[in-house]
């Protein structure tokens, strides 16, 4: 699976867990198990995050990502702003296209007087 496909499914899993009040737990589970997420079933990750209604979770996972409000809104906003990938860094409303290091970000902030 591509990294983009995995990140979208991870977002869907987080939203589906959030429907049952388990967003933070799912986020932490995905982060802790990031090296093996692709090898695991989503239902196993949901169990690990303490999602109670697994049938409801599975049904939610089958929905298209855009059907989930935050994912659809985020995608629409990203397309409107011209975001081509993540992470994308914006400084003062402008897409930062430089090296993504702390030193480069500090330098840009200094250039902008921030």
C-alpha positions as CSV (number, residue, x, y, z in Angstrom):
1,X,0.0,0.0,0.0
2,X,1.3,3.5,-0.8
3,X,2.2,5.9,2.1
4,X,-0.7,8.1,0.9
5,X,-3.2,5.3,1.0
6,X,-2.0,4.3,4.4
7,X,-2.2,7.8,5.8
8,X,-5.8,8.2,4.4
9,X,-6.9,4.9,6.0
10,X,-5.2,5.9,9.3
11,X,-7.2,9.2,9.2
12,X,-10.4,7.2,8.6
13,X,-9.5,4.9,11.5
14,X,-9.0,7.9,13.8
15,X,-12.3,9.4,12.7
16,X,-14.2,6.1,13.1
17,X,-12.7,5.7,16.6
18,X,-13.6,9.3,17.4
19,X,-17.3,8.4,16.7
20,X,-17.0,6.3,19.9
21,X,-14.9,8.8,21.9
22,X,-11.6,7.0,21.3
23,X,-9.8,9.5,19.0
24,X,-6.8,10.1,21.3
25,X,-6.4,6.4,22.0
26,X,-6.5,5.5,18.3
27,X,-4.0,8.3,17.5
28,X,-1.7,7.0,20.2
29,X,-2.1,3.4,19.0
30,X,-1.3,4.4,15.4
31,X,1.7,6.3,16.5
32,X,3.0,3.6,18.8
33,X,2.5,0.9,16.2
34,X,3.5,3.0,13.1
35,X,6.2,0.5,12.1
36,X,3.6,-2.3,11.8
37,X,0.3,-0.6,10.9
38,X,0.4,-1.9,7.4
39,X,0.8,-5.4,8.6
40,X,-2.2,-5.3,11.0
41,X,-5.9,-5.3,10.4
42,X,-7.7,-2.1,11.3
43,X,-10.1,-4.0,13.6
44,X,-7.0,-5.1,15.6
45,X,-5.8,-1.5,16.0
46,X,-9.3,-0.5,17.0
47,X,-9.3,-3.2,19.7
48,X,-5.9,-2.0,20.9
49,X,-7.3,1.6,21.1
50,X,-10.3,0.4,23.2
51,X,-13.0,0.9,20.6
52,X,-16.0,-0.9,22.0
53,X,-18.4,-1.4,19.1
54,X,-16.1,-3.1,16.6
55,X,-19.0,-3.8,14.1
56,X,-19.8,0.0,14.0
57,X,-16.1,0.7,13.6
58,X,-15.8,-1.7,10.7
59,X,-18.9,-0.2,9.0
60,X,-17.4,3.3,9.4
61,X,-14.1,2.1,7.8
62,X,-16.0,1.0,4.7
63,X,-17.2,4.5,4.1
64,X,-15.4,6.7,1.5
65,X,-12.9,9.0,3.3
66,X,-14.7,12.1,2.0
67,X,-17.9,11.0,3.8
68,X,-16.2,11.8,7.1
69,X,-16.7,15.5,7.7
70,X,-13.2,16.5,8.9
71,X,-11.4,14.4,6.2
72,X,-13.6,15.8,3.4
73,X,-13.2,19.4,4.7
74,X,-9.5,19.0,5.1
75,X,-9.1,17.6,1.6
76,X,-11.2,20.4,0.1
77,X,-9.1,23.0,2.0
78,X,-5.9,21.3,0.9
79,X,-6.9,21.3,-2.7
80,X,-8.0,24.9,-2.6
81,X,-4.6,25.9,-1.0
82,X,-2.6,23.8,-3.5
83,X,-1.2,21.4,-0.9
84,X,0.5,18.6,-2.8
85,X,1.5,16.4,0.2
86,X,2.0,16.2,3.9
87,X,3.5,17.5,5.9
88,X,3.2,21.0,4.3
89,X,4.4,24.0,6.2
90,X,2.7,27.4,6.0
91,X,4.3,30.5,7.4
92,X,2.3,33.8,7.4
93,X,-0.2,32.3,4.9
94,X,2.6,31.3,2.4
95,X,3.7,27.7,1.6
96,X,7.2,27.1,2.8
97,X,9.1,25.4,0.1
98,X,12.5,25.2,1.7
99,X,14.3,22.4,3.5
100,X,12.1,21.0,6.3
101,X,14.5,21.3,9.2
102,X,14.3,23.3,12.4
103,X,17.3,25.4,11.3
104,X,15.7,26.2,8.0
105,X,12.4,27.1,9.6
106,X,14.1,29.3,12.2
107,X,16.0,31.1,9.4
108,X,12.8,31.7,7.5
109,X,11.1,33.0,10.7
110,X,14.0,35.4,11.3
111,X,13.8,36.6,7.7
112,X,10.2,37.4,8.2
113,X,10.9,39.1,11.5
114,X,8.9,36.5,13.5
